[in-house]
């Protein structure tokens, strides 16, 4: 089942004795892809039970939260869904901020070095 929560598409799927909630963060950045992936991995298990992944179908980064069906009631489901949506919004914003910074850093690396000679030359 897929639906939107505050403009964030969320896929809910039952998998054996778990329910999975999956949301998309976005496309990997062209510049700084490895740096952003490292950032995701470094924080992977600090996201209130959610982990990051990369969709094989779309190639986009996703946030996945799994809940044991035995422990899920309406309130726990609502809380987990709200946390997932909030986390997704935060990561989407971070990715949006990361793209220009990474692109600017890459452009600066590719610019010709400035020659800053001062003084005079006697001939």
C-alpha positions in Angstrom: 0.0 0.0 0.0 1.4 3.4 -0.9 0.1 6.8 0.2 1.3 10.4 0.8 1.9 11.8 4.3 2.6 15.5 4.3 3.7 15.3 0.6 6.0 12.3 1.3 5.2 9.1 -0.5 5.4 6.1 1.9 5.1 2.5 0.9 3.8 0.1 3.6 4.4 -3.6 3.0 4.0 -6.6 5.3 6.9 -9.0 5.2 6.4 -12.1 7.2 6.1 -11.0 10.8 7.1 -7.4 10.1 5.6 -4.4 8.5 8.0 -2.2 6.5 7.6 1.5 5.9 9.7 2.9 3.0 10.1 6.5 1.9 12.3 8.0 -0.7 15.0 10.6 0.2 16.0 11.3 -3.4 18.5 10.9 -6.2 22.2 10.5 -5.2 24.0 13.8 -5.9 26.1 13.8 -9.0 29.0 15.5 -7.3 30.0 14.3 -3.8 28.0 11.0 -4.2 30.6 9.1 -2.1 30.6 11.8 0.6 26.8 11.8 0.9 26.7 7.9 0.9 29.3 8.0 3.7 27.2 10.4 5.7 24.2 8.1 5.3 26.2 5.1 6.4 27.7 7.0 9.4 24.2 7.8 10.7 22.5 4.6 9.5 21.6 3.1 12.9 21.0 6.4 14.7 17.7 7.1 12.9 15.2 5.8 15.5 15.0 2.3 14.1 15.1 3.3 10.4 18.0 2.4 8.1 19.1 3.8 4.8 19.2 2.0 1.5 19.3 2.5 -2.2 16.3 1.3 -4.3 17.3 -1.2 -6.9 14.4 -0.1 -9.0 14.7 3.7 -9.0 18.4 4.1 -7.9 17.2 6.6 -5.2 18.1 6.7 -1.5 15.4 5.4 0.7 14.7 5.3 4.4 13.2 2.0 5.7 11.6 1.4 9.1 10.6 -2.2 10.1 8.2 -2.9 12.9 7.4 -6.3 14.4 3.7 -7.0 13.8 3.3 -8.4 17.3 4.3 -5.1 18.8 2.3 -2.7 16.5 -0.9 -1.1 17.6 -2.5 2.0 16.2 -0.5 4.4 18.4 2.9 2.7 17.7 2.2 2.6 14.0 1.2 6.3 13.9 4.3 7.3 15.9 6.7 5.3 13.7 5.1 6.7 10.6 5.4 10.3 11.9 9.0 9.7 12.8 9.8 8.3 9.4 8.1 11.2 7.6 10.0 13.7 9.7 13.3 12.0 9.1 12.6 11.8 5.4 11.9 15.6 5.3 15.1 16.3 7.3 17.2 14.1 4.9 15.6 15.6 1.8 16.5 19.1 3.1 20.0 18.0 3.8 20.4 16.5 0.4 19.0 19.7 -1.2 21.6 21.7 0.7 24.4 19.2 0.0 24.0 19.3 -3.8 25.1 23.0 -4.3 27.9 22.7 -1.8 29.3 19.6 -3.5 28.9 21.1 -6.9 30.7 24.3 -5.9 33.5 22.3 -4.3 33.9 20.2 -7.5 33.9 23.3 -9.7 36.5 24.9 -7.5 38.8 21.9 -7.9 38.4 22.0 -11.7 39.2 25.7 -12.0 42.7 26.7 -13.2 44.9 27.8 -10.3 45.3 31.5 -10.0 48.8 32.8 -10.3 49.4 35.4 -7.7 52.7 36.9 -8.5 53.5 40.3 -7.2 56.5 42.6 -7.5 58.6 43.7 -10.5 60.8 42.1 -13.0 64.1 43.7 -14.2 65.1 43.1 -17.8 
